């Protein structure tokens, strides 16, 4: 069980917070809008950004960023790209110096063209930063449909911690299996040509071990699974 803060209660942040709460973690989510925090706490729903879905009862929302970040071992940033720098800057004073930072915001920053991970790294320095990305949709995640995403970081241990937190199965649910759908396979191929999916899983594993610029952590989820999930860390 891990204390996790999700910063941003849009559709994607809410779906991730619900997933993490159902996995048994202690999850708090920061919402900019007062009505969003109110409905999450009172009705277990985000009627503004993710209507029609019931959220896990343990999920707690707040409009106070410091309260959400206090004591969090993992901080997931899911604020909109245009607001991320200001939100990250404000978070720096409250985030634990030992926290792992996860950037789930997609896109690039206007004017600077900085990646979202660069924005967070600049504003909340001194902590490992993990990029969370892939062909995923909030509606599919909240419905617990098979979804594949990549946790990528210069810190391999941080990427592994994030993967473990997201993959943890809820009590009584059995082991979670991440399956790469056709859309996800295309994204996985785009992760890096140093790890081409040639020669089956053995060929992929061998290619990854030879890659000079990348370290690939390949998890074989099931002997019968036709696909795999890949983590790529750049050095």
GUDOSE-27430 format. One record per atom (N, C-alpha, C): x, y, z. Coordinates in steps of 0.05 Angstrom, whole numbers, plus 5000, padded with zeros to 4 digits. Layout:
XYZ ...
***
This chain:
501749765000 500050005000 501850255000 501250434981 502950674978 501150924980 502251134992 500851384993 501351534967 499251584952 499551704925 497851954923 498952154911 497552404905 497252434875 494752494867 494252544838 493552844836 495152984820 494853274817 493353324791 490853384792 489253434769 486953234768 484453344769 482153174770 480453194744 481853214722 480453184696 479752894692 478952824668 478152544662 480452354667 482852424656 485152244658 486152214687 486452444701 487252424729 485352274746 482752314742 480752174757 480851874752 481151794727 481251514720 483651374733 485951514732 488351404745 488051384775 486851594787 486451584816 484651354824 482551314809 480651094815 482050824812 483650794791 485150544787 487050494810 488450694819 490350664841 488950604867 486650734871 485150674896 484050394896 483150294873 482150024872 484349814875 486849904870 489149724874 490049714903 488649864920 489249844949 491050064959 491650264943 493350484953 491650694967 493050864982 491751094995 492051324975 489851414964 489951604942 488351854949 489652084945 488352344947 488752484920 486752634912 486852764886 486253064889 487853224876 487453514877 485753604854 483653754860 481853864839 481954164840 482154294817 482154584815 479354684821 477354544811 474554634814 473354524840 472054704855 470954634880 468754424877 467154444856 464954264852 465953974847 468253954834 469353694828 470153554853 471553694871 472353574897 469853494913 467853664912 465453614928 464053364918 463653334892 462253094882 463852834886 466452854883 468152614888 467852524917 467952704936 467752634964 464952554972 462952684962 460252634971 458752424955 459252414929 457752234911 459552024898 462152034903 464051844890 463751854860 463652104849 463352134821 464652404813 465552414788 466552654776 464652724753 462452854760 460352904740 461153114720 463153274726 464053474707 465753364685 467653194692 469653104672 469452804665 468252644682 468052354676 465352254686 463152354674 460452284683 459751994677 457951894693 456951624688 458551404700 460551474717 462251264729 462351304759 462251084774 462551104803 465451054811 466551234827 469251224836 469551064862 471950964866 472350804891 471850974915 470550864935 469751014958 472051114975 474351004973 476651084989 478051334977 477351404953 478651634940 477751894953 479752054961 479152314974 480152544957 478452744953 479152974937 479353224954 480953414945 481253664959 482053884940 481354134946 482254364931 484854484943 485754364964 488254464978 490554284968 492254394952 494454244940 496354134961 496954294982 498754205003 497653965018 495053955023 493853735037 494053475021 493753494995 493853264978 496753154976 498653334974 501453244970 502853154996 501853245018 503253185044 503452885049 505952795051 506452505057 506252315034 505752425010 505452244986 508152134978 508251874974 510751744964 510951754934 508651774921 508551794892 506652024885 507552204868 505852424859 505352404829 502852384821 502152354793 501052624783 502452744764 501553004753 499852944729 497353034730 495452994708 493953254701 495253484708 494053744702 494353794672 492653964660 492854034632 495654144625 496554104601 499254184593 499654484597 497654654591 498054944594 498255034622 497354864641 497354944670 499554794685 500854604673 502554424688 504854574702 506154764688 508454894701 507655034726 505555184726 504755334750 503955144772 502554924765 501754724785 504154584797 506054514780 508454384789 510154564807 510254824799 511855014815 510655044843 508055044845 506655064871 507054804886 507254584872 507554324886 510254284899 512254424888 515054384898 515354424928 513854614938 514054674967 512754464985 511054304973 509554104989 510453814984 511553754961 512253474954 514653384971 514453134980 516653024995 519153014978 521553064990 524053044975 524652764966 523252564977 523652284970 521452174951 519652344943 517452254926 518352194898 516951994886 517351944858 515252094842 516052244822 514252414807 513452274781 510852264776 509852134752 508452344735 509152364710 507952564692 506052424673 503452454678 501452334660 500252534641 501052784643 500152994625 501452944597 499852974577 500852934549 501153204535 502953214515 503253454500 505953584505 506253824494 508653984498 507854264506 509654404519 509054674530 509054884507 507055054507 506855264488 509255454491 510255544469 512555734468 515255604473 515555454495 518155334501 518555064486 516254934479 516354674466 517554464485 517554514511 518654324530 516754084533 517953854537 516253614543 515253644572 513053504577 511853534603 513653434626 515253224620 517153124640 519253334646 520153484625 522153694629 520953914647 518453984642 517154194658 517154114688 516253874694 516153784722 518953764734 520853664718 523553634728 524753914735 524154114719 525154374724 523954504748 521354464752 519854594774 519954444800 520354184799 520454014823 522953854822 525353974824 527853834820 528553654843 530553484838 531653314859 530153064864 528252994848 526652754852 526552604825 526352334826 526152184801 523552244787 523752274761 521352344745 520752114725 518252034724 517451814707 515351914688 515651854662 513651924642 511751694640 509151754640 507051544637 505451614612 505751444592 504451504567 503751254551 502051294532 501251064515 498451104504 497550914488 494950944475 492650874494 492251054513 490250994534 488151214534 485751144543 483551334545 482251304572 481451534584 480351534611 477851354612 476151374592 473751214593 474250914593 476350824579 477050544578 478350454605 479950634617 481250564642 479250544664 477350734666 475350734687 473450494684 473150384660 471650144655 473249894659 475849934665 477749714670 477949534645 478049654622 478649514598 481649464596 482549264581 485449214578 486749464567 488849554580 490249794573 493249754575 494749874557 497649854558 498850134558 500550184578 501950434579 504850384586 506550574581 509450554585 510350734608 511850634627 513050794648 515950824640 516851064633 519551114623 521051314641 523551264647 525051444664 527951394661 529551594668 532451544669 533151384694 531351364713 531651214737 530050954734 531350734728 529950484723 528350394747 529450434771 528050354796 525450504799 525450764792 523050924795 520950834775 521750774751 519850664731 518650404740 520250234753 519249984763 517250024785 517850214803 515950274825 513250364814 513250534794 510750624782 509250404769 510650234755 509350004742 508149824763 509549774784 508549594805 506049714818 505949974822 503650104834 501250074816 501550114790 499350104772 498449814766 500149624769 499549344762 498449184785 498549304809 497649154832 494649084830 494048834834 491248744832 489648804857 487148884854 485448914877 485048654892 484448654918 484048404933 481848234920 482447984916 480547794904 480247804874 481847984861 481448014832 483347834817 485347714831 487347554816 489447744804 491247624790 493447784778 492447944755 493348194753 492648364731 494448284707 493248284683 494748234659 494548474641 496848584634 496848804615 497248684587 495448754570 495548644543 495848874523 497748844505 498149054485 496149004462 494249184459 492349174438 493649264412 492449214388 493649304363 494549594364 492949774375 493650054377 496150084394 496349924416 498649944434 501149834421 500849634405 503149514392 504549724374 502949884361 504150094344 505650294361 504550354384 505950544402 508450414413 508350154420 510750024430 513050024410 512249984384 514349984364 515650264361 514050464367 515150734365 516850824388 516850654410 518350724433 521350754427 522450574410 525250594403 526050374384 527450454363 528250254343 530450074354 531650154376 533749984388 532549734400 529949724403 528549494414 526449394395 527149314371 525149234351 523848964359 521248944355 519848694362 520248484340 522648404334 523248214314 524147954327 523547734314 524447474325 522847384349 520447484352 518847414375 519847534401 518947434424 519747554449 522647504455 523747284446 526547234451 528247434435 527447484410 528847674394 528747954406 526448024417 526148294429 527948314454 527948104470 529648114494 532548134487 533447984466 536248004458 536948274446 535048384430 535548654419 535748864441 534148834462 534249024484 536849004499 537848764502 540248734518 542648854503 542448874476 544648984461 544349284457 542149404463 541649684457 543549854473 545250014460 547250184474 545950424488 543750524478 542550774489 540150724506 539250484508 536850434523 537050174539 535650174561 535449924578 532549854578 531949624568 529149534566 528549324587 526449364602 525549174622 523149034611 523448784604 521248634591 519948454611 517348484614 515848324633 514048134618 514547874622 512847674609 510547604628 508247704621 505947694640 504747424642 504947264620 503747004620 505046844598 505546594603 506846424582 505046404558 502346434562 500546414540 499846684527 500746904540 500047164530 501447214503 500047304482 501247354456 502847604454 502647774475 504048034474 505348084501 506948294502 508448364526 508348664531 509048734555 509149014563 512149084566 512949304555 515749394555 516049654569 518049664587 518849924599 521549994585 521850244578 524350334566 525350564583 527850554590 529150764605 531550864589 531651124585 533851244569 536151324588 538651284578 540951354594 542651564579 
***
